[in-house]
Amino acid sequence: MKNDKARPLLLTAFSAAAFFVVAGGAFAHSRSDAGSHAGLDIPEISHGEMAVMSDYRGRIIDLASRAVDTNEPFRRVLNYAEIQYSYCLWGRMPGSVTDEESPFNECAHAYLAATKAVLLSMREMPREAAAAGEIISAVDADMLRRGLALINCRFSGEAFNTADIVKPRWSGIPFHAASMASLTGLASLFGLGVFALRRFSRPKAQSSE
């Protein structure tokens, strides 16, 4: 019975551990000022577009992952979009898409700009064009309905490159309340998970008869 109760805590611990592995690797590096241009260029995305594109990201990546008429540039941009998404902690940080003051906003721009580029590329693929066109129409309609077309931020004019991974601004987390609260809560869950793991993995003392 105790082991059954412990399972949710152990799963939490393992999830938190995976988070800290990725975060730790990202913390050790930052984006270079000059950036790299050895890869493929990715056009910028506006702040308003991000809010809608993030809602359709799952559909876009799912369609792209099943695409048949692909080429190397398409696969490289798709790979960049997914790698960049993981560096941005899978879009889980509050305000990463909507708040330009978030330490995760620039990296959110990067993975959503790549997602947009992937979507527009599929518009030219014979087998994926129809489905991509439906998503593009839905995105356009949502942007018009929500009045987001002209909303920009300081990262809206920034283009990206597949050779240049954009990491979160870790030094800015203590000054962004939502990010700080989220990471503090996750750290608490991690500590609780480790405590539970150690407690329930401790061998039981055998009673003598």
Phi, psi and chi 1 to 4 in degrees:
 res  aa     phi    psi   chi1   chi2   chi3   chi4
   1 MET       -  -43.5  177.6   67.3   82.5      -
   2 LYS   -62.4  -37.1  -73.1 -175.1  177.5 -179.7
   3 ASN   -65.1  -37.5  -71.6  -23.0      -      -
   4 ASP   -62.9  -40.5  -67.9  -22.5      -      -
   5 LYS   -69.1  -28.5  -68.4 -179.7  178.7  179.5
   6 ALA   -78.8  -21.5      -      -      -      -
   7 ARG   -57.6  -46.4  -75.0  174.4 -175.6  170.5
   8 PRO   -58.5  -38.4  -23.9   35.0      -      -
   9 LEU   -67.7  -37.2  -68.3  175.1      -      -
  10 LEU   -67.2  -39.8  -62.8 -179.5      -      -
  11 LEU   -62.8  -39.8  -70.2  174.5      -      -
  12 THR   -61.4  -42.0  -62.0      -      -      -
  13 ALA   -63.1  -44.0      -      -      -      -
  14 PHE   -66.1  -39.1  -68.6  140.2      -      -
  15 SER   -64.1  -44.0  -61.8      -      -      -
  16 ALA   -65.5  -37.3      -      -      -      -
  17 ALA   -62.6  -42.1      -      -      -      -
  18 ALA   -61.7  -39.5      -      -      -      -
  19 PHE   -59.8  -47.1  162.6   82.0      -      -
  20 PHE   -70.0  -28.0  -80.2  104.5      -      -
  21 VAL   -63.5  -47.3  167.1      -      -      -
  22 VAL   -67.1  -45.8  174.2      -      -      -
  23 ALA   -63.2  -39.3      -      -      -      -
  24 GLY   -63.4  -40.7      -      -      -      -
  25 GLY   -66.8  -37.6      -      -      -      -
  26 ALA   -71.6  -33.4      -      -      -      -
  27 PHE   -64.3  -31.3 -175.4   82.8      -      -
  28 ALA   -74.1  -11.0      -      -      -      -
  29 HIS  -131.1  162.0  -57.1   84.5      -      -
  30 SER  -141.9  161.4   59.8      -      -      -
  31 ARG   -68.5  135.5 -171.6 -177.3 -172.7 -172.2
  32 SER   -69.9  150.6   62.3      -      -      -
  33 ASP   -64.2  -41.3  -67.0  -24.9      -      -
  34 ALA   -79.0  -32.0      -      -      -      -
  35 GLY    77.2  171.7      -      -      -      -
  36 SER  -114.5  142.5  172.2      -      -      -
  37 HIS  -122.8   27.3  -61.5  -75.1      -      -
  38 ALA   -82.3  -14.7      -      -      -      -
  39 GLY   -98.0 -150.5      -      -      -      -
  40 LEU   -99.3  137.0  -60.0  173.6      -      -
  41 ASP   -74.7  142.7  -69.9  -30.7      -      -
  42 ILE  -124.6  121.2  -62.3  172.5      -      -
  43 PRO   -61.3  155.7  -21.6   33.6      -      -
  44 GLU   -67.5  166.9   69.0  -84.9    3.9      -
  45 ILE  -132.1  139.8 -174.3  172.1      -      -
  46 SER   -77.8  161.9   72.2      -      -      -
  47 HIS   -61.8  -40.0 -166.1   73.4      -      -
  48 GLY   -65.3  -40.6      -      -      -      -
  49 GLU   -62.3  -37.2  -75.7 -179.7  -65.2      -
  50 MET   -56.8  -43.7  -74.1  175.5   60.5      -
  51 ALA   -59.0  -36.9      -      -      -      -
  52 VAL   -84.2  -43.6  176.8      -      -      -
  53 MET   -59.2  -34.7 -167.3   63.0   63.2      -
  54 SER   -64.1  -31.5   63.1      -      -      -
  55 ASP   -69.1  -27.3  -67.3  -21.0      -      -
  56 TYR  -103.7    1.9  -70.7   87.4      -      -
  57 ARG   -55.6  -45.8 -178.4 -166.4  169.3  -83.1
  58 GLY   -57.9  -45.3      -      -      -      -
  59 ARG   -64.2  -40.7  -72.9  177.7   57.2 -175.7
  60 ILE   -66.0  -48.2  -65.0  167.9      -      -
  61 ILE   -66.4  -37.0  -62.8  -59.0      -      -
  62 ASP   -63.3  -44.8 -178.9   61.6      -      -
  63 LEU   -64.4  -42.4  178.1   62.6      -      -
  64 ALA   -65.4  -37.1      -      -      -      -
  65 SER   -69.2  -21.0   65.0      -      -      -
  66 ARG  -101.3    2.0  -65.7 -176.8  -75.3  105.1
  67 ALA   -63.4  143.2      -      -      -      -
  68 VAL  -102.5  -42.9  176.1      -      -      -
  69 ASP   -85.4   65.3  -53.0  -54.3      -      -
  70 THR  -104.5  165.4   65.6      -      -      -
  71 ASN  -137.8  176.6   52.7   35.8      -      -
  72 GLU   -62.0  -46.4 -176.3 -178.7   -6.6      -
  73 PRO   -57.8  -40.6  -26.7   36.3      -      -
  74 PHE   -61.3  -46.3  174.6   82.2      -      -
  75 ARG   -66.0  -34.8  -69.0 -170.1  -66.7  -89.0
  76 ARG   -67.9  -41.3  -73.2  173.7   64.9 -175.2
  77 VAL   -68.2  -40.1  174.5      -      -      -
  78 LEU   -62.0  -44.2  174.2   59.9      -      -
  79 ASN   -61.8  -41.9 -174.5   55.6      -      -
  80 TYR   -61.9  -43.1  176.5   83.2      -      -
  81 ALA   -58.9  -39.9      -      -      -      -
  82 GLU   -76.9  -39.6  -63.3 -170.8  -76.2      -
  83 ILE   -64.7  -44.8  -68.4  173.9      -      -
  84 GLN   -62.5  -36.8 -173.6   64.3   64.2      -
  85 TYR   -60.9  -41.8 -175.6   58.4      -      -
  86 SER   -69.2  -37.1   67.0      -      -      -
  87 TYR   -65.0  -28.0  -93.8   96.4      -      -
  88 CYS   -89.6   20.3 -155.7      -      -      -
  89 LEU    57.9   41.3  -56.6 -173.1      -      -
  90 TRP    57.1   30.0  -53.5  -80.5      -      -
  91 GLY    67.1   17.8      -      -      -      -
  92 ARG   -85.6  -14.8  -59.7  -62.2 -177.4 -173.5
  93 MET   -78.3  131.8  -63.6  -56.5  -65.6      -
  94 PRO   -61.9  131.4   21.4  -32.2      -      -
  95 GLY    81.3    2.8      -      -      -      -
  96 SER   -63.0  -30.2   61.3      -      -      -
  97 VAL   -94.8  -37.8  171.8      -      -      -
  98 THR   -96.2  -23.2   57.7      -      -      -
  99 ASP  -106.3  111.1 -178.4    6.0      -      -
 100 GLU   -68.4  -14.7   70.8  172.3  -65.5      -
 101 GLU   -84.0   -8.4  -61.1  -58.0  -36.0      -
 102 SER   -66.9  137.9  167.3      -      -      -
 103 PRO   -63.9  -11.2  -20.0   32.3      -      -
 104 PHE  -104.2    3.1  -63.8   85.1      -      -
 105 ASN   -70.2  -41.0 -171.0 -117.2      -      -
 106 GLU   -65.7  -42.0 -174.6  180.0   16.3      -
 107 CYS   -69.5  -28.3   67.7      -      -      -
 108 ALA   -66.9  -39.1      -      -      -      -
 109 HIS   -55.7  -43.2  -91.3  -92.7      -      -
 110 ALA   -64.0  -49.6      -      -      -      -
 111 TYR   -73.0  -28.6   79.5   74.5      -      -
 112 LEU   -79.1  -31.7  -71.0  171.0      -      -
 113 ALA   -63.4  -42.0      -      -      -      -
 114 ALA   -66.3  -38.6      -      -      -      -
 115 THR   -62.2  -42.9  -58.9      -      -      -
 116 LYS   -62.0  -42.9  176.5 -174.8  173.8 -177.2
 117 ALA   -62.3  -39.3      -      -      -      -
 118 VAL   -62.6  -44.4  165.7      -      -      -
 119 LEU   -61.4  -47.3  174.7   61.1      -      -
 120 LEU   -66.0  -31.6  -64.8 -179.9      -      -
 121 SER   -65.7  -38.1  -66.2      -      -      -
 122 MET   -68.4  -18.2  -71.5 -168.9  -69.3      -
 123 ARG   -63.9  -22.7 -174.2  173.3   52.9 -178.4
 124 GLU   -96.9    1.9  -51.8  -59.1  -35.9      -
 125 MET   -95.5  126.6  -62.6  178.1  179.7      -
 126 PRO   -52.7  -45.3  -26.7   35.3      -      -
 127 ARG   -82.9  -22.6  -61.5 -171.3 -174.5 -176.2
 128 GLU  -104.5   -8.1  -74.0   74.9   36.3      -
 129 ALA   -59.0  -42.3      -      -      -      -
 130 ALA   -65.1  -48.5      -      -      -      -
 131 ALA   -65.7  -40.3      -      -      -      -
 132 ALA   -64.2  -40.1      -      -      -      -
 133 GLY   -61.6  -37.6      -      -      -      -
 134 GLU   -64.4  -41.4  -69.4  178.9    1.4      -
 135 ILE   -66.9  -43.1  -62.7  176.0      -      -
 136 ILE   -59.8  -42.8  -68.9  171.3      -      -
 137 SER   -63.5  -40.7  -64.1      -      -      -
 138 ALA   -66.0  -40.7      -      -      -      -
 139 VAL   -63.6  -46.0  168.1      -      -      -
 140 ASP   -59.8  -43.5  -72.5  -17.6      -      -
 141 ALA   -65.1  -40.6      -      -      -      -
 142 ASP   -66.1  -40.4  -89.0    4.0      -      -
 143 MET   -64.4  -40.7  -73.4 -166.5   61.6      -
 144 LEU   -67.1  -43.2 -177.9   62.5      -      -
 145 ARG   -64.2  -37.7  178.1  176.6   56.5   83.8
 146 ARG   -93.6   -1.6  -64.9  162.3   63.6  176.7
 147 GLY    61.9   44.2      -      -      -      -
 148 LEU  -105.0   -3.3  -61.8  173.3      -      -
 149 ALA   -59.2  -36.2      -      -      -      -
 150 LEU  -102.1    8.5  -60.7  178.8      -      -
 151 ILE   -84.8  124.2  -63.2  178.6      -      -
 152 ASN  -127.1  170.0  -69.9  -55.4      -      -
 153 CYS  -144.7 -175.3   72.3      -      -      -
 154 ARG   -66.9  -17.5   56.5  179.8  167.5  156.1
 155 PHE   -99.2   -0.8  -59.9  119.1      -      -
 156 SER   -64.9  -28.1  -67.7      -      -      -
 157 GLY   -93.7    9.7      -      -      -      -
 158 GLU   -91.7  121.0 -177.5  176.8   -6.4      -
 159 ALA   -88.5  165.3      -      -      -      -
 160 PHE  -129.9  173.9  -58.3   94.0      -      -
 161 ASN  -144.7  139.6 -171.6  -80.0      -      -
 162 THR   -65.3  -16.0   56.8      -      -      -
 163 ALA   -92.0    2.4      -      -      -      -
 164 ASP  -127.2   96.7 -173.3   14.9      -      -
 165 ILE   -76.0  132.9  -62.9  -65.6      -      -
 166 VAL   -98.6  117.5 -178.0      -      -      -
 167 LYS   -95.4  159.1  -73.6   88.5  170.0  179.9
 168 PRO   -62.7  155.8  -21.7   33.2      -      -
 169 ARG   -85.7   85.5  -68.2 -176.0  -63.0  104.2
 170 TRP   -61.4  -32.7  -65.7   97.4      -      -
 171 SER   -66.9  -17.7   61.0      -      -      -
 172 GLY   -89.6   -7.4      -      -      -      -
 173 ILE   -60.2  -44.2  -70.6  177.6      -      -
 174 PRO   -60.8  -18.9  -24.2   35.6      -      -
 175 PHE  -101.1    5.1  -52.9  100.3      -      -
 176 HIS  -120.6  106.1 -171.1 -104.2      -      -
 177 ALA   -57.0  -44.8      -      -      -      -
 178 ALA   -64.9  -43.0      -      -      -      -
 179 SER   -65.9  -42.4  -63.6      -      -      -
 180 MET   -63.1  -43.5 -169.8   64.5 -177.1      -
 181 ALA   -64.4  -40.8      -      -      -      -
 182 SER   -65.4  -45.7 -179.7      -      -      -
 183 LEU   -69.7  -34.2  -71.1  179.2      -      -
 184 THR   -64.9  -42.5  -60.1      -      -      -
 185 GLY   -63.5  -40.9      -      -      -      -
 186 LEU   -66.6  -38.4 -171.9   56.1      -      -
 187 ALA   -63.6  -37.2      -      -      -      -
 188 SER   -64.9  -41.6  -61.4      -      -      -
 189 LEU   -64.4  -38.3  -75.2  175.7      -      -
 190 PHE   -62.1  -44.9  177.2   71.1      -      -
 191 GLY   -62.5  -40.9      -      -      -      -
 192 LEU   -64.6  -40.2 -179.9   61.6      -      -
 193 GLY   -64.9  -41.9      -      -      -      -
 194 VAL   -63.3  -41.5  170.2      -      -      -
 195 PHE   -61.5  -44.2  172.2   77.7      -      -
 196 ALA   -66.6  -39.5      -      -      -      -
 197 LEU   -61.3  -43.9  179.8   63.7      -      -
 198 ARG   -69.2  -35.8  -64.8  177.5   66.0  178.6
 199 ARG   -69.2  -45.9  177.0 -178.7  178.0 -175.2
 200 PHE   -85.8  -10.5  -71.8   99.4      -      -
 201 SER   -93.3   -4.7   62.0      -      -      -
 202 ARG   -70.0  128.1 -171.7  177.5  -58.3  164.5
 203 PRO   -63.8  140.9   21.3  -31.9      -      -
 204 LYS   -79.9  140.4  -63.4  178.6 -179.7  179.1
 205 ALA   -73.9  132.0      -      -      -      -
 206 GLN   -82.8  131.5  -66.2 -177.6   -9.9      -
 207 SER   -81.5  139.3   58.1      -      -      -
 208 SER   -87.7  142.4   57.6      -      -      -
 209 GLU  -100.4      -  -64.7 -176.9    2.0      -
